[in-house]
């Protein structure tokens, strides 16, 4: 019973982390059809930005609650600036090109941004543990749960609800849905697709940076963290279906629960389980759980 | 027609062939003009998760040692300038990347840059990949930090050396310390990275515990992915276990991430953490490293190093330059360079630079005293070092506002290292016969 509860909680915490990281990636793909490898850089910049903000804030002995807010806002601000620079400076010149070309362009941007991180923050690692430890913990039976982790589940839930509401009930959401459905038709109806692209890319970048910010207190913030994340995010998005928000949520939950269950029950296969699940899903539904196969235009 | 355009012409093929033929004799002879500088390739993690706790201290150790060697300012008997009067010219390479990339960079150092020796590598994966290439190229290579015992167990090596003892010593000593200090424990668990280093470390620790305390039960055996970053499920698994001790060989950012996450969930209040590489993190984690953690330094390094003139000198020059005391990767790099220096000077008989084969022959079985104490290349056919080691218990001294390791127990080299000619795994499983404790 305790194990089942532990698997559920661990799975939800991991799923929350995966969903926050993957949602920006799937949003950009859904609207712009860009498999954005530079999403790992948004995560990295978010983590470094948050670590810097935490370092400055907590060293001054200011109230803890403000630290959480500053960490998130600073990282998302960094994501916004970075996203706009990347979209306006690089991506807009390759719109309409082959999807493979765009993947290569984002990969090049990712490599450049890794070096930018060294230029700005140096090769060392940063610690930002204060928000994690300040949040405290709660004891349920033999299990001690971190309040920070429970907060992650709450953030992911709010984010999922906000995305649903934003897409279904706001003007911009409807415009976005129209562009996702058919870019050319949306443009023919007067939607400024270029603006939608720029805004979407910036939102995706902010969400990637948010993922980095919320993970910064739990990890040693160092170079290479974006590589690990982007691989996991791709797996989640592939399971749920590229470009599907519901798919990202379902993919994150499936991966989170499966990983937690294997760590508790069969730890030997932990390394393998995420990709086994992905392979199984793609065998049955090659476009992911929430995306239907489309007829190809010839 | 398409093929005709893309196929290189005969002239190009002949050029490539002749280029290769031209390189081969230079590699085989490996003779440099007299009085030339000694070129060293120094490879360590300069970026990435292992850079701050491992790669950078190792690189800094190399930088400061090479500077002082070139100035002839290392205390006796290492006070000759550079290597036998020839100044050292070092090229620093980042170990970060795939093993294929590590091997490519190694080939570049040897074939393109024509270095006299390569000193480096933190990751056991890198060492396992580089070893056959070093042998193929007949390139003198000194591994400074990687710990897998397999390097010299798989087959004899001619050009590869490792002054630093391997992981078997760390884990046998860890088991001995644990049982000496906590004889009442009944079960333990393991959390190690899922690759050569983590697997070998756990194998040796579990096997040593099986020999020394056969009634003690192994509870959870966890091997998360290297650089996984998130350990929530692992911590829950351990919290719901009955273990009183957790063995971990985690290092780099993984160790720091795990410590932050377990502190948030009070795992260290339930069980003692035994960290075989913990010394690398104490100056960074400070009061965040749990008091009572059993700490290893992969030999008598850092705070566990002997109080000798060489150690005081090394601590001072390193701390003065980098503003932080040297941790064990810095010591291991210093010891590796001192070993290579001694071998080079032993091999050098006249004015000319000794050949790679002459240095390798002189290196074999070498014994010397460095900042970490005494080391002898006694196993692996004279290519693998053994030394005494020590373990202690961590405590953050609030009055002095600095970390300290107390309750230190030292283990002689012959107590915790396998004898020559025996595989570490077989030696432990056979009851560690011949161990002189």
Interface residues (C-beta under 8 A of the other chain):
Chain A: X2 X3 X6 X7 X9 X10 X11 X13 X14 X17 X118 X123 X124 X125 X127 X129 X132 X133 X135 X137 X142 X143 X144 X145 X146 X148 X149 X215 X217 X218 X219 X220 X222 X223 X224 X225 X228 X259 X260 X263 X264 X267 X268 X270 X271
Chain B: X46 X47 X48 X49 X51 X52 X53 X56 X96 X194 X220 X221 X222 X223 X224 X225 X227 X228 X229 X230 X232 X233 X234 X236 X237 X239 X240 X252 X253 X254 X256 X257 X260 X261 X263 X264 X265 X266 X267 X284 X288
